Amino acid sequence: MASTLSTPRPPSSRRRTALTSTVGLKITMAISGLAFIAFVLGHMYGNLKAFEGHDAYNAYAEHLRVLGEPLFPRTGLLWLMRVGLIAALVVHVTAAVVLWRRAASARTTPYVASLRRTSTFASRTMRWGGLTIFVFLVWHLANFSIGRVNVTGGPTNDPYDLLVDTFQTWWMTAIYLVAMATLALHLWHGTWSSAQTLGLTGTPRRRFAARATGAALAVVVAGGFSLSPIFIAVGVIR
């Protein structure tokens, strides 16, 4: 009589299955999202150096370039951080796309009743908000990290002059502020969703704490990033 026992799958196969499962992908998104939250908080702090003037802001920019010396060459650790962030971005976006496709294929007919009453605007805009943030990141890197081109004066190696020149142009400021509003919505719902995925919303108190944390992060990060462009646009920082 032939055995009906199935052959056990090797550990590596089980790990791959766990990582590509819906729960595994959500955990991957949550962890990569937390990495981005840590990054934007640090980046926001650096941007606020603009209020201390030209020399303080440029000293901060130079500090990033020499971070890790002499263990790392100039800009070496900075590029490692950039590569890590790019890897986290690829993982985050890939997981989001796979989850969206699974959700779309799981239901081929639309809901009869609207779900708007049980969802927030932030949750309904996560997909398009994420795409908007991705496009903004490409533009932002081309402007400030790769191209370093003043809107009115051509290439520059002066970070402070580049910052001021950019946000003295009204439409550049408008693009930035729209991106920050989108980021606020993404952070608000993303923080709640990550806490839920990681099992941190099991009680009413924890659910309230997760929502409050998401709202606080949205206000602090988006508001902090928006201060320099606004104050440059109105002529306080020049």
C-alpha positions in Angstrom: 0.0 0.0 0.0 1.5 3.4 -1.1 2.2 5.9 1.6 -0.2 8.9 1.7 2.2 11.0 3.8 3.4 14.1 1.9 7.1 14.9 1.8 8.0 17.7 4.2 9.1 20.9 2.6 12.6 22.0 3.3 13.0 25.0 5.7 14.1 27.3 3.0 10.8 26.7 1.1 8.8 27.3 4.2 10.5 30.6 4.8 9.9 31.7 1.2 6.2 30.8 1.6 6.0 32.7 4.8 7.6 35.8 3.3 5.4 35.8 0.2 2.2 35.1 2.1 -0.3 38.0 2.6 0.7 38.3 6.3 4.4 38.1 5.5 4.1 40.9 2.9 2.2 43.1 5.3 4.9 42.6 7.9 7.5 43.4 5.3 5.7 46.6 4.5 5.3 47.5 8.2 9.0 47.0 8.9 10.2 48.9 5.8 7.7 51.7 6.7 9.2 52.0 10.1 12.6 52.4 8.6 11.3 55.3 6.4 9.7 56.9 9.5 13.1 56.9 11.2 14.7 58.4 8.1 12.2 61.2 7.6 12.4 62.3 11.2 16.2 62.6 10.9 15.9 64.4 7.5 13.3 66.8 8.9 15.6 67.7 11.7 18.4 68.5 9.3 16.1 70.7 7.1 15.2 72.8 10.1 18.9 73.8 10.3 17.9 76.4 7.6 16.5 78.6 10.3 20.1 78.8 11.8 21.4 80.3 8.6 23.7 79.6 5.7 26.7 78.3 7.6 24.8 76.1 10.1 22.9 74.4 7.2 25.9 73.8 5.1 27.8 72.5 8.1 25.1 70.0 8.6 25.2 69.0 4.9 29.0 68.6 5.2 28.7 66.5 8.3 26.5 64.0 6.4 29.3 63.7 3.8 32.1 63.0 6.3 30.0 60.8 8.6 31.9 57.6 9.5 35.3 58.9 8.6 38.0 57.6 8.8 36.4 54.1 8.9 34.5 55.0 5.7 35.7 57.2 2.9 34.0 60.6 2.3 30.3 60.1 1.5 30.8 56.3 1.9 28.5 55.8 4.9 26.0 58.3 3.3 25.9 56.1 0.2 25.4 53.0 2.3 22.4 54.7 3.9 21.1 55.6 0.5 21.4 52.1 -0.8 19.7 50.8 2.3 16.8 53.2 1.8 16.5 52.3 -1.9 16.4 48.6 -1.0 13.7 49.3 1.6 11.8 51.3 -1.0 11.9 48.5 -3.5 10.7 46.0 -0.9 7.9 48.4 0.3 6.7 49.1 -3.2 6.9 45.5 -4.4 4.9 44.2 -1.4 2.3 46.9 -1.9 1.9 46.0 -5.6 1.6 42.3 -4.9 -0.9 42.9 -2.1 -3.0 45.2 -4.3 -3.0 42.7 -7.2 -4.1 39.9 -4.8 -6.9 42.0 -3.5 -8.0 43.0 -7.0 -8.0 39.4 -8.2 -9.8 38.1 -5.1 -12.9 40.2 -5.9 -13.8 40.6 -9.6 -17.2 42.3 -8.9 -17.5 45.6 -7.2 -19.1 46.0 -3.7 -22.9 46.7 -3.8 -22.7 49.0 -0.8 -20.1 51.8 -0.5 -17.3 51.3 2.1 -16.7 55.0 2.5 -18.6 55.1 5.8 -16.2 52.6 7.4 -12.9 53.9 5.9 -11.0 57.1 6.2 -9.8 59.4 3.4 -6.2 58.5 4.3 -6.9 54.8 3.9 -8.7 55.3 0.5 -5.8 57.3 -0.9 -2.9 55.0 0.3 -2.3 53.6 -3.2 -2.3 56.8 -5.2 -0.7 58.6 -2.3 2.2 56.2 -2.4 2.6 56.6 -6.1 2.6 60.4 -5.7 5.3 60.2 -3.0 7.4 58.0 -5.2 7.2 60.4 -8.2 8.0 63.3 -5.8 11.1 61.4 -4.4 12.4 61.0 -8.0 12.0 64.8 -8.6 13.4 65.7 -5.1 16.5 63.6 -5.6 17.1 65.0 -9.1 16.8 68.5 -7.7 18.7 68.2 -4.4 21.0 65.2 -4.5 21.8 64.2 -8.1 21.4 67.3 -10.3 21.9 70.0 -7.6 20.6 72.6 -10.2 19.3 75.9 -9.1 16.0 76.8 -10.9 17.4 80.3 -11.8 21.1 80.0 -11.5 22.4 76.7 -12.9 24.4 74.0 -11.1 25.6 74.7 -7.5 27.6 73.0 -4.8 26.1 75.2 -2.1 23.2 73.3 -0.3 21.8 76.4 1.4 21.7 78.5 -1.8 20.1 75.5 -3.6 17.4 75.3 -0.9 16.6 79.0 -0.9 16.6 79.3 -4.7 14.3 76.3 -5.1 11.6 77.5 -2.7 11.8 81.1 -3.9 10.1 79.7 -7.0 6.4 79.5 -6.2 5.5 76.4 -8.2 8.4 74.4 -6.7 7.1 75.3 -3.2 3.5 74.3 -4.3 4.7 70.9 -5.5 6.6 70.3 -2.2 3.7 71.3 0.0 1.3 69.0 -1.9 3.8 66.2 -1.5 4.0 66.9 2.2 0.2 66.8 2.6 0.2 63.4 0.8 3.0 62.2 3.1 1.0 63.2 6.1 -2.0 61.1 5.0 0.3 58.2 4.2 2.0 58.4 7.6 -1.3 58.7 9.4 -2.9 55.5 8.0 0.4 53.7 7.5 1.4 54.0 11.1 -2.0 52.6 12.2 -1.9 49.8 9.6 1.7 48.9 10.6 0.7 48.7 14.3 -2.3 46.5 13.4 -0.1 44.2 11.3 2.4 43.9 14.1 -0.3 43.0 16.6 -0.1 46.2 18.6 -3.8 47.2 18.4 -5.4 44.4 20.5 -7.1 46.6 23.0 -9.1 49.9 22.8 -6.2 51.7 24.6 -3.7 50.4 22.1 -5.9 51.2 19.1 -6.2 54.8 20.4 -2.5 55.0 21.0 -1.8 53.8 17.4 -4.1 56.3 15.9 -2.8 59.1 18.0 0.8 58.2 17.1 0.0 58.2 13.4 -1.7 61.6 13.7 1.2 63.0 15.7 3.8 61.7 13.2 1.8 63.1 10.3 1.6 66.6 11.9 5.2 66.6 13.1 6.9 65.3 9.9 4.8 67.0 7.3 4.6 70.2 9.3 8.4 70.2 10.1 9.3 69.6 6.4 6.9 72.4 5.3 8.3 75.1 7.6 11.5 75.9 5.6 9.7 76.2 2.2 7.0 78.4 3.7 9.4 80.7 5.4 11.6 80.9 2.3 8.6 81.6 0.1 7.5 84.6 2.4 11.1 85.9 2.6 11.9 85.2 6.2 14.7 82.8 5.2 16.8 84.2 2.4 
